[in-house]
Amino acid sequence: MCRQLRCSRTEAKEALIANQSNHKHTILVVEDVAEISSSMSAALDKRGHRVMHASNAEQAIQIAEVNRPAIILTDLELPSFDKLLSALRGHADLNDTVVAIMDLNHPKVDDNIKVLPDFQALDELLQSSAKSVEPSS
């Protein structure tokens, strides 16, 4: 494992894989309200997930390109929500990424978006979405 300031790409990739293997899944939380993002992150971290953060669509795409999250968890009130969906669907490597929102009211949304009432539903989605949650090598 890479323990020095400079290491080869292979060593860096092995270190990243080793770090990811300590977590169930990588989840990207896209939320512009810091308190909500922090609260969601704490709950996801407690469930054993690796949590990444973005506050807008542009950051989310950049992070997703590098980290390939199992799920992008966001909310309908995100100012750049439509931009995020459009960018994901138009991206060759990210167009099949699962996008989910948490909302107790179960609003009507695009069929490609999963509406989750709670974290238990998220766990169930992660378990059933084997294609998108397999750890990448």
C-alpha positions in Angstrom: 0.0 0.0 0.0 1.2 3.5 -0.8 2.5 5.2 2.3 4.8 7.8 0.8 4.0 11.2 -0.7 4.4 9.9 -4.3 3.3 6.5 -5.4 2.5 4.7 -8.7 -1.0 4.7 -10.1 -1.3 1.0 -9.3 -0.4 1.7 -5.7 -2.8 4.5 -5.5 -5.6 2.4 -7.0 -4.9 -0.5 -4.6 -5.0 2.0 -1.7 -8.4 3.4 -2.9 -9.8 -0.1 -3.3 -8.6 -1.2 0.2 -10.2 1.9 1.7 -13.5 1.3 -0.2 -13.6 -2.3 0.9 -14.1 -1.1 4.5 -17.5 0.3 3.5 -20.7 -1.2 2.3 -21.3 1.2 -0.6 -20.3 4.7 -1.8 -23.2 7.1 -1.7 -23.0 10.7 -3.1 -25.2 13.1 -1.1 -26.1 16.1 -3.3 -27.6 18.7 -0.9 -27.2 22.4 -0.8 -28.3 22.8 2.9 -25.3 22.0 5.1 -27.4 20.9 8.1 -29.4 18.4 6.0 -26.3 17.1 4.3 -24.6 16.6 7.6 -27.6 14.8 9.1 -27.9 12.5 6.1 -24.2 11.8 6.1 -24.2 10.9 9.8 -27.0 8.4 9.2 -25.4 6.9 6.2 -22.0 6.7 7.9 -23.6 4.9 10.9 -25.0 2.3 8.4 -21.4 1.7 7.2 -21.5 3.5 3.9 -18.7 5.7 2.4 -20.3 9.2 2.0 -19.3 11.8 -0.5 -20.7 15.3 -0.7 -21.7 17.8 -3.3 -23.7 21.0 -3.0 -24.7 21.3 -6.7 -24.9 19.5 -10.0 -21.4 20.5 -11.2 -19.7 19.2 -8.1 -21.8 16.0 -8.1 -20.8 15.1 -11.7 -17.1 15.7 -11.0 -17.2 13.6 -7.8 -19.3 10.8 -9.5 -16.8 10.6 -12.4 -14.0 9.8 -10.0 -15.8 7.8 -7.3 -18.6 6.0 -9.2 -21.2 6.0 -6.3 -23.7 3.2 -6.0 -26.4 5.8 -5.5 -26.7 9.6 -5.8 -29.0 10.7 -3.0 -30.5 14.2 -3.4 -33.7 16.2 -3.0 -36.3 17.6 -5.4 -35.7 21.2 -4.0 -32.1 21.2 -5.0 -31.7 24.3 -7.2 -29.7 22.4 -9.8 -31.8 19.2 -9.7 -32.9 19.2 -13.3 -29.3 20.1 -14.4 -28.0 17.1 -12.3 -30.4 14.7 -14.0 -29.7 16.0 -17.4 -25.9 15.8 -16.9 -26.1 12.2 -15.6 -28.3 11.0 -18.4 -26.1 12.6 -21.0 -22.9 11.2 -19.5 -21.7 7.9 -21.1 -20.2 6.5 -17.9 -22.8 7.8 -15.4 -26.1 7.5 -17.3 -27.1 4.3 -15.4 -26.3 5.7 -11.9 -29.2 5.2 -9.5 -30.7 8.6 -8.4 -32.8 8.6 -5.3 -34.6 11.1 -3.1 -35.8 10.8 0.4 -39.3 12.1 0.9 -42.0 10.9 3.2 -44.7 12.4 1.0 -43.8 10.2 -2.0 -44.1 12.9 -4.6 -44.7 12.1 -8.3 -41.4 12.2 -10.2 -39.7 10.7 -13.3 -39.8 6.9 -13.3 -36.0 6.9 -13.4 -35.8 8.4 -9.9 -36.3 6.3 -6.8 -38.4 7.9 -4.0 -37.5 6.5 -0.6 -39.4 7.1 2.5 -36.5 6.2 4.9 -33.0 4.8 5.3 -34.4 1.2 5.4 -35.8 1.7 1.9 -32.3 2.9 0.9 -30.8 -0.3 2.3 -33.3 -2.4 0.4 -32.6 -0.5 -2.9 -28.9 -1.0 -2.4 -29.4 -4.7 -1.9 -31.7 -5.1 -5.0 -29.5 -2.9 -7.3 -26.7 -5.4 -7.7 -25.7 -4.0 -11.1 -25.0 -0.5 -9.8 -23.7 -1.3 -6.4 -20.9 -3.9 -7.2 -17.6 -2.5 -6.0 -15.5 -1.3 -8.9 -12.0 -2.8 -9.2 
